[in-house]
Amino acid sequence: MNNQSSKTVASRWEDALKSEGYKHSIKNKAERRRIKKFSRVWRRIFKYIPENIRLAEDKSVFEFGCGGGKHLAQFLFNGWRVAGIDCSTEVLKRAENYLREVKQICGCQKDFNLICGDFLDYKSDNKYDIVFNVGVIEHFLDDIEREKALKKMFDIAKNGGYVISIVPSGNHPLRQRMKEKCLGGYGIPEIDYTPEIMENEMRRCDVKNILILPHNIMGYRIINDEKGVLRLIDLFLYYIFQIIPINLFPKSFLYRHAMTLIGIAKK
């Protein structure tokens, strides 16, 4: 266990995001198409979410650590009622501007709600069909606070709803190098998630329907800082593994070479 509290995590993110980061905008038709069509990670997740949730008129979603609204924008564009919380006032202003732009372009009648604060202190009577985080919970180094955050996600999910946690895999071959050189993101400490750790944390929230998916196989190679021929090899391997059906490989290989782990649990 590490004694770094959620307050410390929040303050580090606030400092990192004060002047830049997570600023999105719809500048052209290509970006509009990108928002209208859910990203690859969500298309994969939706295979495990029943149609009665995905196609419901009043479907709703909540994001813990919503940043600039990149993920919420996809849901808003596609008719979901969306809400999100983040600790940074500055980044939430960027998210609000972005989501207003999305609403204007798509003519969406659904509204959005953005909250500034510490998720562990968040209280609400509202319940959601999907509650998720993308690359957030791993920054809570304290085991107890990470468990509290996960339980809070289940608390605000509807009965029969889903909690989704998308985190960097902690055991792919370039993990330590990425952390040391801050490749692919901000240099804020994070734990090394494995499928076992992820599943055990979810089980401690008294849920049984848990699925841990390896995702973005060989994805770590596209943010590798190699040059020349080695860079071409990295790109070749990455794109090959985006084409080949992953069910052709043993799970041990997929978990070893996944850049991302997706945890899906039904409340």
N, C-alpha and C positions, 0 to 999 in steps of 0.2 A: 504494500500500500504506500502511496505517496501522499504527503500532507498538503499538496497544492490544491487550494480550495477553488470552488466555482467562481468566487469573487476575483481571484487571481487570474483565472482563465479569461473571465469577462474583461478585465482591465487590459490584458494583453491584446485581446482582439480589438478593443476600442482604440488602443494606440495604433495598431496596425492598419485600421480602416478609416482613420480620421480624414486623411487627405486623398486617398485613392483606394481602388479595389471594388469589384463587384458592381461596376457601373455598366448598365445595359441599355440598349436603345434599338428601336426598329427603324433601320435606315433604308432598307430596300425590300423588294419582294422576296428575296431569298431568305431573309431573316424572318419575314412573316410566315413563310412556309415552314421554317424550322420550328417556330412556336406552335403552329397549328398541328404539326405532326409530333407526337410525343417522342422524346429522345429514346435511344436504343435501350438504355437501362430501364426506362419506364415501360416500354413495350414488352420487355421481358417480364417485369414484375406483374403487369396486368394479366399475364397468362395464368397467374395464381389468384387473381382477385375476381370473384364471381360477377357475372353480368348484372345481377340485381343491384349491385353497388355501382358498377361502372356506368350503367345506363340509366340510373335513377334521375329523376328530375331535380331532386333536392340534394344531390351528392355533395359531400363537403370534405375538405382536406385542411390539415394544420401542419405547418412546418416549424420545427424546433431549430433555430439558427437559420433564418431565411435569407440572410445576406441581402443581395441586391434584387431578389425576387426572380431569379432565373428559372427555378423550378415551378414556383407558384404561377408564373406567367403562362406556362403550358396548360395548367389546370384551369386558370381563369379563361383563357381563350377557348377552351373546350367545354365551358359551361358549368364548372364546379364553383361552389362557394368556397373562398379561400381565406385563410388566416395564417399569420406567422408571427414569430417573436424573434427579436435579436437584441443584443446588448448595446449595439452601436447606434446612436442617434443619427450620425452622419450617413451610415449605410442604409438606414431605413428611409431617409429622405430620398436617396437614389432609387430604392425599391418602390416607393410611392410614386415617384415620377414615371418610372418604367411601367408600373401596372396601370396607371392612368392612361398612358400611351397605348397600352394593349387594349384597354377597354374602348378607347376611342376608335381604334382601327377595326376591331372585331365587332363592335356594336353590342358587346356583351351587357346583359341586364343584371348579371350577378355582381355583388359587391365584394370588396376585400377589406380585411381588418389587419392592421399591422400594430404590434405591441412592442414597446421598448422596455426591456427589463431582463432580469435574471430568470431563466426558465424554472429554476428550482423554487422560486418564490411565486410563480404564476398560479393564480386561482381563477377558475371560471366554471360556470354551470353548463357551458356549451360542450357538446360532444360531437365527434367527427368520425366519418367513415374511414379515413386514412390519416394517421399521424406519422410523420416521418422526419428523419434528419439525414442530411448528406454531408459527410465529412465534418461532423461536429462532435459527436459524443466521445470520439477517441482522444480529444484534447482534455477531457476530465481525467487527470492522472490518478485521482483518489478513487479507489474501488467503491467506497460507500457512496460518494457523490455521483459516480457514474450509474450505480444501481438506482439511486433516487431519481435521476433524470429519466432512466428507462421506465421506472414505475410510473412517473408522472405522465409519460407518453401513453401508457396503458390506461391511466386514470381518465384521460380526456378522449380516449377512443370509445366509440359506441360499442355496446355489446354486439358481437358479431363483426365488428370492425377490425381493421388491420393496423399493426404497427410495423413500420419499415425502417430499417437502419442500414445505411449505405456507408461503408467505411473503407479506408485503405487496408489492403492485406498487409499483415505484419511479417510475413515470412517468405516473400519472393526474393530471388537472387540479388536484386539491386536495392533492397530495402534500406540497409544501413548506409549505403552510399548516397541514396536520395536524402536521407535524414541529415547526414553530415554536410551535404552541399545545398540543402534546402531546394532540391530539384522539384519542380511541379507545384510549388505553392509557398505559403508563408512559413517562416521558421519558428512555429509555435510547437512546443513539445507535444507528443502524442504517444499513446500506448501502442504496442504491436499486437493488433487483433489477429487471432487465429479462429478458424471455424469452431473449435472447442470452447474458447473463451466466450465467443458471441452466443453460442447456444446455451452455455451454462448461465450466462447473465440473464437471458430471456427466461430460462426455466425458473430462476429465482423470483420471477415476477408472477409465478403461479399460472403459466400458460403451457399448453402441451403441443399445440399445432404449430411447430416451428420448422422452418426450412432455411438452410444456409446455402446460398448459391455462389459459386466462384464466377466472377465476371471480369470482362476485359482481359482475356488471356494474352499474355506477353505485352500488355499495355505499358508496362514500365519501360519498355525499349524505346517508345517514341519520345520519352522525355529524358532519355539518356543523353549525356553531354559528349558522346563520342563524335569524332569528325571523319570526313572522307569515306573510305571503303567501309569502315566499321559502322558508320552511320547508315549507309545503304543496307548493310546486313541487318541492322536493327529494324529498319523500316520494312524490309522484305519479310522478316520473321513475324512482325506484328500483323501485317496485312494478310499473310498466309493464314494466320490463326483467326482472322475475322471471317474467312471464307469457309474453312474446314468446319463441319459440324462438330461441336465440342463433345457430343455424346460418343464420339469415336475414341475418346481418350479416358484412361482411368481417373477416378476422382482424385486420387493422390497427386497425379500430375497436374490436374486442373487447379487444385488448391495451392499447389506449390508455385504455379506460374500465373495465378490470377493477380491482377493489380488491385482489384476491388472485391470486397465481400458484401453480399446483399443478405440481410437477415429479414425474414418475413414471418410474422407471428399473428395468429388470429386470437382476438380477445374472447 
